């Protein structure tokens, strides 16, 4: 049992080192990474496609790396935005790791890229423990997933620097309790911003892009209590 724990720590330590190298290299060239985490079916791809379209319209140089166990469906959807997109197939791995991201960026990411959005594998367990060299970590949850999602996945929500609630046009039908959800987020991550969004009715359009640009410009990003405790 102790050896298993030691192995896990070694893997995470190796990833942390790779993530820091990647973050330093990308920051030096003016690229800010945004790591998007959520459960499958949260609407992450639809929201990202909208934000990428807005980036293109505003003349913001953006790109997206999207990960799935199989198929290139999400990459095809995101490519409709007109920005550079690349699919990462993990062949069964439930999360991305920093060295995987670095390999896929090599000889692909345009030098002028200001924002790189990484759409992680749909999973709120494994991805939570892996830094991808991001400067902004965003966790999404749809109104259909239940108000107690943050309590069920405390690591994912506890390390988020921004939380986005998706599909809010369905909130009434899903009997979503916004107050309860915000209370649960606050329990695991005091002070983190919670944004309401709906791709269908346009609510929250551009907010993710704005927060990513603010991060790129050096504005202070929320530091989760859980991150401070683990530092």
C-alpha positions in Angstrom: 0.0 0.0 0.0 2.8 2.4 0.9 4.6 1.7 -2.4 1.4 2.4 -4.3 1.1 5.8 -2.6 4.7 6.6 -3.3 4.2 5.7 -6.9 1.2 8.0 -7.2 3.2 10.9 -5.6 6.1 10.3 -8.0 3.7 10.4 -11.0 2.1 13.6 -9.8 5.5 15.2 -8.9 6.7 14.4 -12.4 3.6 15.9 -13.9 4.0 19.1 -11.8 7.5 19.5 -13.1 6.4 19.1 -16.7 3.5 21.5 -16.1 5.8 24.2 -14.8 8.1 23.9 -17.7 5.2 24.1 -20.1 3.7 27.1 -18.4 7.0 28.9 -18.4 7.6 28.2 -22.1 4.1 29.3 -23.1 4.1 32.3 -20.9 7.4 33.4 -22.4 5.8 33.4 -25.9 2.7 35.1 -24.7 0.3 32.2 -24.6 -2.1 31.6 -21.7 -3.6 28.2 -21.1 -7.1 27.6 -19.8 -7.9 24.1 -18.6 -11.6 23.2 -18.8 -12.9 20.3 -16.7 -16.4 18.8 -16.4 -18.5 15.7 -16.4 -19.6 14.2 -19.7 -22.6 15.9 -21.2 -22.2 19.2 -19.3 -22.2 21.3 -22.5 -18.5 22.0 -22.3 -17.9 21.7 -26.0 -20.9 23.8 -27.0 -19.8 26.6 -24.6 -16.2 26.4 -25.8 -17.4 26.6 -29.5 -19.3 29.8 -28.7 -16.4 31.4 -26.9 -14.0 30.5 -29.7 -16.3 32.1 -32.2 -16.4 35.2 -30.1 -12.6 35.2 -29.9 -12.4 35.0 -33.7 -14.9 37.8 -34.1 -13.0 40.0 -31.6 -9.7 39.3 -33.3 -8.3 37.4 -30.4 -5.8 34.8 -31.4 -7.1 31.5 -29.8 -6.7 27.8 -30.3 -8.1 24.7 -28.7 -6.8 21.3 -27.8 -9.7 18.8 -27.1 -9.3 15.4 -25.5 -11.5 12.3 -25.7 -11.1 8.6 -25.3 -12.3 8.1 -28.8 -13.7 9.9 -31.9 -12.8 13.3 -33.3 -16.3 14.6 -33.0 -15.5 17.5 -30.6 -12.6 18.7 -32.7 -14.8 18.9 -35.8 -17.4 20.9 -33.8 -14.8 23.3 -32.4 -13.2 23.8 -35.8 -16.4 25.4 -37.0 -15.3 28.4 -34.9 -12.5 29.0 -37.4 -9.7 28.8 -34.9 -6.9 26.2 -34.9 -8.1 23.0 -33.2 -6.4 19.7 -32.5 -7.9 16.4 -31.2 -6.1 14.3 -28.5 -7.2 10.7 -28.4 -6.2 9.2 -25.0 -6.9 5.6 -25.9 -8.7 4.9 -22.6 -6.7 7.2 -20.3 -9.2 9.2 -18.2 -7.3 12.5 -18.1 -4.6 14.6 -19.8 -1.1 15.0 -18.4 1.3 17.9 -19.0 3.7 16.0 -21.1 0.9 14.8 -23.4 -0.2 18.4 -23.9 3.4 19.5 -24.6 3.8 16.7 -27.3 0.6 17.7 -29.1 1.5 21.4 -29.1 4.9 20.8 -30.6 5.1 22.0 -34.2 1.3 22.7 -34.2 0.4 25.7 -32.0 0.7 29.0 -33.9 3.3 31.3 -32.4 0.8 34.1 -32.3 -1.7 32.2 -30.1 -2.7 34.3 -27.1 -5.2 31.9 -25.5 -5.1 28.1 -25.6 -8.2 26.4 -24.4 -7.7 22.8 -23.3 -10.9 20.7 -23.2 -10.0 17.9 -20.8 -11.5 14.4 -20.8 -15.1 14.4 -19.5 -14.4 13.4 -15.9 -14.3 15.2 -12.6 -12.1 12.6 -10.8 -8.7 12.0 -12.5 -8.2 15.3 -14.2 -8.5 17.2 -10.9 -5.0 16.1 -9.8 -3.1 17.0 -13.0 -1.8 20.5 -13.7 -1.6 21.0 -17.5 0.5 24.2 -17.3 -2.7 26.3 -17.1 -3.0 29.8 -15.7 -6.7 29.4 -15.3 -8.6 26.3 -14.3 -12.4 26.3 -15.0 -14.9 23.7 -13.8 -18.3 23.4 -15.5 -21.5 21.8 -14.2 -24.9 21.8 -15.9 -28.2 22.5 -14.0 -29.2 18.9 -14.7 -26.4 17.4 -12.7 -27.7 18.4 -9.2 -26.8 21.1 -6.7 -24.6 18.7 -4.6 -22.1 18.2 -7.4 -19.4 20.3 -5.7 -19.7 18.2 -2.5 -19.4 14.9 -4.5 -16.3 16.1 -6.4 -14.6 18.4 -3.8 -11.1 18.2 -5.5 -12.4 19.3 -8.9 -14.5 22.1 -7.6 -12.1 22.9 -4.7 -9.2 23.6 -7.1 -11.2 25.6 -9.6 -10.4 29.3 -10.3 -13.7 29.8 -12.0 -17.0 27.8 -11.9 -19.5 28.0 -14.8 -23.0 26.7 -14.5 -24.2 25.6 -18.0 -27.7 25.0 -19.6 -29.4 27.5 -17.3 -32.2 27.8 -19.8 -33.3 24.4 -18.4 -32.9 25.4 -14.7 -36.7 25.7 -14.1 -37.5 22.4 -15.7 -34.6 20.7 -13.8 -35.7 22.4 -10.6 -32.2 23.6 -10.1 -31.6 25.4 -6.8 -29.0 28.0 -7.6 -28.7 29.1 -4.0 -27.9 25.6 -2.8 -25.4 25.1 -5.6 -23.6 28.3 -4.7 -23.6 27.4 -1.0 -22.0 24.0 -1.8 -19.3 25.6 -4.1 -18.5 28.0 -1.3 -18.1 25.1 1.2 -15.3 23.6 -0.9 -13.9 26.7 -2.5 -14.6 29.9 -0.6 -14.6 33.1 -2.8 -14.5 31.4 -6.2 -16.6 33.2 -8.9 -19.7 31.3 -10.1 -21.0 32.3 -13.6 -24.3 31.3 -15.1 -24.4 30.5 -18.8 -26.6 29.1 -21.5 -25.5 28.6 -25.1 -29.1 28.3 -26.2 -30.3 31.8 -24.9 -26.9 33.5 -24.9 -26.6 34.0 -21.2 -23.1 34.6 -20.0 -21.7 34.8 -23.6 -18.2 36.0 -23.6 -17.6 35.7 -19.9 -15.2 32.8 -20.2 -13.3 34.7 -22.9 -13.2 37.8 -20.8 -11.8 36.0 -17.8 -9.2 34.2 -19.9 -8.1 37.6 -21.4 -8.0 39.1 -17.9 -5.7 36.3 -16.8 -3.5 36.8 -19.9 -3.2 40.5 -19.1 -1.9 39.6 -15.6 -5.0 40.3 -13.5 -5.1 38.4 -10.2 -6.7 34.9 -10.4 -8.5 33.3 -7.6 -6.3 31.1 -5.4 -8.4 28.2 -3.9 -7.9 27.4 -0.3 -7.2 23.8 -1.3 -4.4 24.9 -3.6 -2.8 27.0 -0.8 -3.0 24.1 1.6 -1.3 21.8 -0.9 1.5 24.3 -1.7 
